[in-house]
Amino acid sequence: MRIGEASRIRWEDIDFLSSTIRITPEKGSNPRVFKLSGRLISMLQSLKPSPRKHVFGELKSTRRLYYKARKSAARKLQNPRLLQITFHTFRHWKATMEYAKTKDILHVMKVLGHKNINNTLRYTQLIDFENDEYTSKVARTIEETCELVELGFQYVCDFDGAKIFRKRR
């Protein structure tokens, strides 16, 4: 999400029962709902909602804290290139990683909330990662098939009465 979208997240945008977060768009993009991990939900639940309604505080203070931490990391690691990483850099990185994982530019477009595919193409580095390796599994029953789908495996094809699935490593 954009930094402006993140800074406007309110506690009522988080559905702790379904482990989802609703993103109110900016810049004319589409609204989105994301699934949150159990770990993130636990961390958010441990925070006490303060009188302020925004989960992550005000944009100005968030930026200031980020730039201070970035400067400190660049100095400690003696890596001035870290100073080039902005909040928006993370959005580009997420787009690239989603495309590398799914090879589905329309999925990336939906994740970013874009209405125009050309915007998504500007964000996404369409590169092939050399270690694009898969784990393969075979399912012969409905139970095995359901288990593989729940684990994130994707259906590939039927072969000799069995279903073949794969998942990126």
Phi, psi and omega in degrees: 000164177283157180299323179295322178292318180296320183290340181264003179293128179251162181301326181288350176281347181259124176257102184290333180289317181263001180055050179229161176228137180260127181257122174275122188285160169230170180059028176073016180277180182274146173292152183221157174233128180245145174280136178254146178289158177301323180295315179294319177302316179299318179296317180294321179294330181286341176281137178272121177302118182276176179303331177290147186269345181274136183291316188257013178081192183275149184301317183300312183290325178297313178300313182301315179296319179297311182295326177294314180295321179296316180297318179297316179296318180298320180291312182297319182272358183051049181228092182294344179295336177299334180292346179273351183276116179252175175302321183292334176302321180295327178294316177297318180298315180299318179299315181295317181292322178296320179292318179299324182284319188254337186057032184232098184293331178291325175297315180298319179302318180292317180299318182282343180082014181288148174261342183239126182298333180296325176296318180296320180296328177291327182281326192265127174275109184276079183242154175262126176274131186297327182268050180276072185256154183236153166258131181250145177221154179242136177241133179246349180232167177297320180298315179297320179298312180299317180299316180293319178297317179296333179275000177094010178283148179253139178293136179250303182191173172262141176211123175053043177081005180238160177256133181256132180236159175217158178211135178294143178284000000 
